[in-house]
Amino acid sequence: MAEMILGIDLGTTNSAVGVVDSGFPILLANEDGRRITPSAVWIGKDGCIEVGEKALRRRAIEPDRVVTSIKRLMGRRMSELEGDFPVPITTGNTETPRVLGKTPEEISAEILREMKRIAEWRMGKEIQKAVITVPAYFHDAQRAATKRAGELAGLEVVRIINEPTAAALAYGLDKLTDKSRVAVYDLGGGTFDLSILEMQDGVFQVLATHGDTRLGGDDLDGLILDWVMERAGISEVDRATRVRLLAEAERVKLALSTDEAATFRVPFYDGSRSLEETISREDLEKLAAPWIGKTLRLCRQALADAALKQDDLNAVIIVGGSTRIPAVRRAVAELFGREPDISQHPDEAIALGATIQGGVLSGALRQMILLDVTPLSLGIETFGGLMNVLIPRNSTIPCKAGEMFTNAADGQAAMCVRVLQGEREMAKDNWELGKFDVAFSPSPKGQTRVGVQFKIDENGILEALARDVATGVDTIIEIGSAAVDVDDAAVETMVSESVEHAFTDMAERVFTEAKMKAEELLPAVEIVLSQGLVKDTEREEIESAVLAVKFALAGGAANPLKAAVQRLDHATEALAARLVEQAMDAALDRQLGS
Ligand code: AMP
């Protein structure tokens, strides 16, 4: 019999696990009879660990020892963290954040270990392999950290798949017909994704994906609490109290998905005073409107990326606990012009999809291939500090791409390959995933040839290779292993910044390219001018074009420089042709004379 492969949804708020048993994908319930386990980890002073509901129960007594939302810290560096975190974050002498002395990977590993335990207990046997889901927007470091967390939990992670792809799989089993296009709107506790998938010949392809790794139901709990505190005239509470109050805010939020009003009530929250405020669904919807608006903007961006209109979609799927909020469902229906499909359990669809994928990989289910896309562009830095994209954003993975580069200066003996991820035109504005030097024997400018190739495997892990064409020697780095060195800000910031800076970025690129051309042209033209090879009829225009280029260079504006360089290029066109002709004649004369 085929080896079982677990399907695990490692969520910010909740996690779930399933397997294919007797040909059916099923989710497995924990001892409480629930198929959903809170992604909460209690770490006792003596190092004891409890996971799930048991951990949450300890929150009332020891709020500072219960870690939730650890997924927000996965694969991130200290310097990138922003916003509140329920438990204090510390760091040793590394850039990796730690919570209660443990890394995010170690804490996530505890949740995965619990998932493994539940599955083994239910199935009555050991299970080693797993498929784990991540938000489509997780970048390389976050995917690699998730994989390592699985390994720490004693699992062989056979595949990391995107959450929306998993969700579509769960819906897709019986629903999708060929050529269907589906939008997957996933709003959970801590992340938001919108992906557009196409199913063709039994294959799912992700056409586009947009998201925000810091947008979810947790934010709404915070907004409710701030609203309540403002009304009650409380400006601040300590961290432990805030954790308790947030739990009440969440309870109120859940109630308002079915009821028209609910009361936020915490007696003696600071030992003496009590909090009691009634909040209506209308109040909540006012608070939530900008928050929902953010998700809608990302939806529009994904549609634009896929070059699709709302009418081109055959279905809209919603997943994630926060899609139970009626205002969210209404907004999604309005934006896409159709009612979202709610036939699957919003909390279970992702785990179910991961389970189906596990079943496909183990051979327990019929073959179905999944294709994912790169959430951000990947490239290297080239002359002038420009970003040279090798694999554009939203490319289907696994994939490979390469390009040939040459040395920028005479006698150069090494080239530094900086692997970049991001959407900005200038290398400095993108994130450096890693860098390495390629040494070669010194040669004149433009003579050394180095081929750079990027390969992304089916888990979204990148390998960069540089080959010195002359010697055939390869230098390779695997970016996955350099995960904590990733110098990234939030993915969503990157995308919105690239839109925000589109015009200035483009101007900088145009200026840099024109400047490089000018720096090549000017010395050559000056030599020719000084050698008297220029006809008098040409001289005036060339000299004035040279002056215009120098003037534009000093001015620093992109389009005038581009125009000036074009003018100089044009003014020297006939001269350049003549020089080539003369050189050829001279060579011919030499040949005939010899
Ligand atoms: P997930 O990350 O998909 O498990 O979603 C968890 C998020 O969904 C949390 O922020 C929950 O508060 C939220 N959630 C779950 N059920 C509901 C509900 N009935 N109404 C509003 N939010 C909900």
Residues whose N, C-alpha, C, O or C-beta is under 5 A from the ligand:
A	BS01	AMP	G11 T12 T13 N14 L187 G188 G189 G190 G217 D218 E250 K253 L254 S257 G320 G321 S322 R324 I325
